Amino acid sequence: MALASVLQAARKDSPLTPAQEHEAGLANAPTAPTGGDPLSLVKTPKAWDLYLQDVCSCKDKVPICGGDGGCPDDKETKGSVCGDETKQAAKPYYRDWNRTQFHKGKQFIAPTRIFRADKSLYFPNMVGSTLASPSKSSDTTAVLRDRISIVSVYSNRWAETQTQTFTSESKNPIIEEMLREDRSRNGGTPLLQKVGINIEQNWIKALIVRAFMGSVRRQREKEDWGRYFLVRRGVTEEMREALGMANSMVGYTYLVDWECRIRWAGSAEAERGEGDGLVAGLRRLVESRRSEGVDTVKGIGEKGALKLKR
C-alpha cells in the first residue's frame, strides 16, 4: 500500500502515522536513459512554444484553444502529452493549501531508524535542468547512484524552507559537519551529498524559477551546482503517491543509499527527534558503505556511470 494512500490529509485531532519502509518508493530500480526526457523544459527554446504545447496539445482544453485553429492534429502527441497535464489541471489547487493548516502540512512521522535494505523501495529517476547545465536535460539517477544522498523535494519556497529544518546548518549542524569531513577526507569527491529537486509543473512558475537560477547558483558552492534540479515534467500523480508526496505544497526529505533505495523519509518541518533520526541513519549508511571497502566516489556522476575508489 502506497504511503500517501494510508496517510491522506492529517486532521488536527488525528495522530500522525509513522513512515513504513515498504510504503515509500517504487518497486523497480530507476534507470537514467541517455538524452533525458524529451518533454523536459530545457528542450523547448521559447516560452511561447511551451505555452502552445501545454494549452493546445489536446481537444480537451476547450476553454483556451477551442480544439481548432492552432491545435496540433498529431493523435500520438495528444495522448502522450495531455494525460498528466489534464490530471494536474483538474487537481483542486486550494485543496493542498487547506491541508497545510493541520500539522503545517505534515503527513507522517519520520522513522527513528533507517529502513532495511531488503525492504526498501527505490527513488525514481527524474529529469530536469541543473545549475551546472541549465540548457540541457540531466538525470537524478546518475547523480544519486553510488552515493549516499539527502534528497530534498519541494515545489515552492515555503516547502524548501521546511526541508531545511532537516538539513540546514542552523537546524541540523551535524549533517554539515559530516559533509565537510567527508569532502576533506576524500579530496573533494564526496561519498555524501545533499541534492535539491525543485518540481515545478506550472510552466509560468518554471520560467520564473529559471529566470532566478543565477541567484540560486550564488547561494550554493560551485561543486553543488550539479545537485540542484529544476524538474518540469515527468512526475506523475502515481509517482507522487508512491513517494508519499500527497501534498504538493509541502516539502519532503529522503535519505537515499548508493543503489537509489529510500532508507528514510521525512515530511514538512522536522519535529523533535526527527533530525536526530536522519543523522543516525546517515551515520549508519556511511559505516555500512565503508565496511564494504568503499570510502569515496570518483567523478561527479552527471555524465555516466560512476567509478568507485577503494
C-alpha positions in Angstrom: 0.0 0.0 0.0 1.4 3.4 -1.0 2.4 5.8 1.7 0.1 8.6 0.6 -2.9 6.3 0.5 -2.7 5.4 4.2 -1.8 8.9 5.4 -4.3 11.0 3.5 -4.6 14.6 4.9 -3.9 14.6 8.6 -6.5 16.3 10.8 -5.8 18.5 13.8 -7.2 15.9 16.2 -5.8 12.8 14.5 -2.3 11.3 15.2 0.3 11.2 12.5 1.3 7.9 11.1 5.0 6.7 11.2 6.5 6.1 7.8 7.0 2.5 6.9 9.8 1.0 4.8 7.5 -0.8 2.4 5.4 2.3 1.7 7.9 4.9 0.3 9.3 4.5 -3.2 8.9 2.5 -6.4 9.3 -1.3 -6.8 11.7 -1.1 -9.8 15.2 0.3 -9.7 15.5 3.6 -11.7 17.4 4.0 -14.9 19.0 7.1 -16.4 18.2 7.0 -20.2 20.6 8.7 -22.5 19.4 12.1 -23.5 16.8 12.5 -20.8 13.1 13.2 -21.1 12.2 14.8 -24.5 9.4 16.6 -22.7 11.8 18.4 -20.3 11.5 22.2 -20.2 15.1 22.6 -21.5 14.1 21.0 -24.8 11.7 23.9 -25.5 13.6 27.0 -26.6 10.8 29.6 -26.5 8.2 30.3 -23.8 5.5 30.7 -26.4 6.3 27.3 -27.9 6.0 25.8 -24.4 2.7 27.7 -23.9 1.2 26.3 -27.1 2.4 22.8 -26.3 0.7 23.0 -22.9 -2.6 24.5 -23.9 -3.1 23.2 -27.4 -2.0 19.6 -27.2 -5.5 18.1 -27.0 -9.1 19.0 -27.7 -10.0 18.6 -24.0 -8.6 22.0 -23.3 -11.5 23.8 -25.0 -11.6 26.9 -22.8 -8.2 28.0 -24.1 -7.8 26.8 -27.7 -11.3 25.6 -28.6 -9.9 22.4 -30.2 -9.4 24.2 -33.6 -7.0 26.6 -35.2 -3.6 26.3 -33.6 -4.0 22.9 -32.0 -1.8 20.1 -33.4 -3.5 17.1 -35.1 -0.9 14.5 -34.0 -3.0 11.9 -32.1 0.1 10.4 -30.6 1.2 13.7 -29.2 -2.3 14.4 -27.8 -2.4 11.1 -25.9 1.1 11.3 -24.5 1.3 14.9 -23.5 -2.2 15.6 -22.3 -2.7 12.7 -19.8 -0.6 14.0 -16.9 -1.2 17.7 -17.8 -5.0 17.3 -17.7 -4.9 15.4 -14.4 -2.7 18.1 -12.9 -5.0 20.8 -14.1 -8.0 19.0 -12.7 -6.4 18.8 -9.3 -8.0 21.3 -6.9 -5.3 24.0 -6.3 -6.5 25.1 -2.9 -7.0 21.6 -1.6 -3.3 21.2 -0.7 -3.1 24.7 0.8 -6.1 23.9 3.0 -4.4 20.8 4.2 -1.4 22.7 5.5 -3.5 24.2 8.3 -3.2 20.9 10.2 0.3 20.0 11.4 1.7 22.6 8.9 1.0 20.0 6.2 3.0 17.2 8.0 1.6 13.8 6.9 3.8 11.3 8.7 6.4 10.9 11.4 9.9 10.2 10.3 11.3 6.9 11.5 13.9 6.7 14.2 15.9 4.0 12.3 16.6 3.6 8.6 14.6 1.1 6.6 16.0 -2.3 6.0 17.9 -2.6 2.7 15.9 -5.7 1.6 12.6 -4.0 2.3 13.3 -0.5 0.9 11.9 0.7 -2.4 13.5 3.0 -5.0 13.7 6.7 -5.6 12.6 7.3 -9.2 14.6 8.9 -12.0 13.6 12.5 -12.6 14.8 14.6 -15.5 15.4 18.3 -15.4 17.9 21.1 -15.8 20.6 21.8 -13.2 22.5 24.9 -12.1 25.6 23.4 -13.7 23.9 22.6 -17.1 20.8 24.8 -17.4 20.5 24.3 -21.1 20.3 20.5 -21.2 18.5 17.6 -19.5 20.1 15.8 -16.6 19.0 12.6 -14.8 18.8 12.4 -11.0 19.8 8.7 -11.0 23.2 9.5 -12.5 23.8 11.8 -9.5 22.4 9.6 -6.8 23.9 6.3 -7.9 26.9 5.1 -5.8 26.5 7.9 -3.3 24.7 8.4 0.0 22.3 11.3 -0.6 20.0 13.5 1.4 17.3 14.5 -1.2 15.0 17.4 -0.6 12.0 17.7 -2.8 9.8 20.8 -3.0 7.7 22.9 -5.3 7.8 26.3 -3.6 9.9 28.4 -1.3 7.9 27.6 1.8 8.3 23.8 1.2 12.0 24.3 0.6 12.2 26.1 4.0 10.5 23.1 5.5 13.2 20.7 4.2 15.9 23.0 5.5 14.7 22.2 9.1 16.1 18.7 8.5 19.2 19.6 6.6 20.4 23.2 7.2 23.5 24.0 9.3 21.5 26.1 11.7 18.9 23.4 12.3 21.0 20.3 12.0 24.7 21.2 12.2 25.9 17.6 12.5 25.0 17.0 8.9 27.1 19.9 7.6 29.9 18.7 9.8 29.7 15.2 8.3 29.6 16.7 4.7 32.7 18.8 5.4 34.6 16.0 7.0 33.7 13.7 4.1 34.9 16.3 1.5 38.1 16.9 3.4 38.7 13.2 3.8 38.0 12.4 0.1 39.6 15.4 -1.6 36.5 17.0 -3.0 34.9 13.8 -4.4 32.4 13.1 -1.6 30.6 9.9 -0.7 27.9 12.1 1.0 25.9 14.8 -0.7 22.8 16.9 -0.5 20.5 17.0 -3.6 17.7 19.5 -4.2 14.8 18.8 -6.5 12.5 21.7 -7.4 9.4 20.2 -9.1 7.5 22.9 -10.9 4.9 21.7 -13.4 3.3 25.1 -13.9 5.1 26.4 -17.0 4.9 30.1 -15.9 6.3 29.4 -12.5 9.0 27.2 -14.0 10.1 30.1 -16.3 10.2 32.4 -13.2 12.4 29.9 -11.4 14.7 29.6 -14.4 15.0 33.4 -14.5 16.3 33.4 -10.9 18.7 30.5 -11.5 21.7 32.9 -11.2 20.6 33.9 -7.7 20.1 30.3 -6.7 23.6 29.5 -8.1 25.2 32.2 -6.0 23.7 30.6 -2.8 25.5 27.3 -3.5 29.0 26.2 -3.8 30.1 25.6 -7.4 30.6 21.8 -6.8 27.0 21.6 -5.7 25.5 23.2 -8.9 25.0 19.8 -10.5 23.0 18.6 -7.5 20.2 21.2 -7.8 17.4 20.1 -10.3 14.5 22.0 -11.8 12.1 19.3 -12.9 9.4 20.5 -15.3 7.7 17.2 -16.3 7.6 13.5 -15.8 6.5 13.5 -12.2 3.1 11.8 -12.3 0.4 11.5 -9.6 1.2 7.8 -9.3 4.9 8.7 -8.6 3.9 11.3 -6.0 1.7 8.8 -4.3 4.4 6.1 -4.3 6.8 8.6 -2.7 4.3 9.7 -0.1 4.1 13.2 -1.5 0.4 13.6 -1.1 0.6 17.4 -0.7 2.3 19.3 -3.4 2.7 22.4 -1.2 4.8 20.5 1.4 8.5 19.7 1.4 9.8 16.1 1.6 13.2 14.9 2.7 14.6 11.4 1.8 17.8 9.5 2.7 18.8 7.6 -0.4 21.5 5.0 -0.5 24.1 4.1 -3.2 21.6 1.9 -5.0 18.9 4.7 -5.1 16.9 3.0 -2.4 14.9 5.2 0.0 16.2 4.3 3.5 14.5 7.1 5.5 11.7 9.7 4.8 10.5 12.9 6.4 7.8 15.4 5.6 7.2 19.1 6.2 9.1 20.6 9.2 11.3 18.5 11.4 9.8 17.8 14.8 11.8 16.9 17.9 13.9 13.9 17.3 13.4 13.7 13.6 16.6 15.4 12.7 18.5 13.1 15.0 16.9 10.2 13.2 18.2 11.5 9.9 21.7 11.9 11.4 21.7 8.4 12.8 20.6 6.9 9.5 23.3 8.8 7.6 25.9 7.5 10.0 24.6 4.0 9.7 24.8 4.1 5.9 28.3 5.6 6.0 29.5 2.8 8.3 27.9 0.2 6.1 29.5 1.6 3.0 32.9 1.9 4.5 32.7 -1.6 5.9 32.4 -2.8 2.3 35.7 -1.0 1.5 34.1 1.9 -0.3 35.2 5.3 1.1 34.6 7.8 -1.7 33.3 8.2 -5.3 35.4 9.4 -8.2 33.6 11.6 -10.6 30.6 13.9 -10.5 28.2 11.4 -11.9 26.0 13.5 -14.2 27.5 12.2 -17.4 27.5 8.5 -16.9 28.3 5.6 -14.5 30.4 6.4 -11.5 33.7 4.6 -10.7 34.2 3.6 -7.1 37.5 4.5 -5.4 38.5 1.7 -2.9 
